[in-house]
Amino acid sequence: MSDVHTTPEPYDAEFNDFVQLLKPRVMSLVVFTALVGLLVAPKGLTFIEGFASVLFIALGAGASGALNMWWDADIDAIMKRTLGRPVPSGRVTSGEALGFGVALSGLSVMMLGLAANWVAASILAFTIFFYAVVYSMWLKRLTPQNIVIGGAAGAFPPMIGWAAATGSISLESSLMFALIFMWTPPHFWALALFMKEDYAAAGVPMLTVTHGRKSTRTHILVYTIMLIPIAVGIGFTAIGGITYVAISTVMSALFLRGAFQIWTRNEEQALADHYKIEKQVFRFSLYYLFVLFSAFLLEVVLKPYGFGGW
């Protein structure tokens, strides 16, 4: 009686696998901030134009995510929080991820140009290039400042939304960009504090790996302090108002308190409670950005009733 050897059939990628390539959780924040940028702009679009613009901005963000997963498959296969992604898990091949990302990139840029204008489409194209090439292929593996400079990629969506509505870049859209740009480092460094071993194993030079957790704690506090004037100050522009200033002041005070708590802790304390404070600040930072951009929308809603704006 002879042994029968069977080879497993190749896995056929399903629709959901390609959806996961788009990084839907990240995309949700991109869609929201882009939508806010579009809605607070002084010039409006029709519902169809606005919907199409946000859709193609989202697809562009998803394209960036797919290209990032294609390039970072080796890192994702090592890190605990990413090893289940479609490429390292074998559900999508590297070639499929690359082709999907390139196709979506071209489609999103062209369609945004046709649906809105070519200023917005150009910024979207640069955003995709910056995230996929400048950050993923270069900065991420090169310098502990990777997330500082690379954070620009996640800061462009409200500027793109504003440009889709107005065809231009303004002080307000630049400040929304600056808000996300300055928020990104303390947000990701809080994550890196309790994920240091993963980054080290993958060879990613996050600040916790190259300079240690003590230095990272100081950096979180310093960048949070630099973030607050931008976060509150934008409330005194045309898209702000007393409601936004009040909300941003309270949220920024809470963020600063969390950053200060992180700064005063040592590793013995963090290990004892399994990085409880660091995880709380990381989660809060997500709420922080969502609440601030919601406050921009609240100003727009209140303005017709005489309560929004200045």
Order of alpha helices (4+ residues) and beta strands (2+ residues): alpha-alpha-alpha-alpha-alpha-alpha-alpha-alpha-alpha-alpha-alpha-alpha-alpha-alpha-alpha-alpha
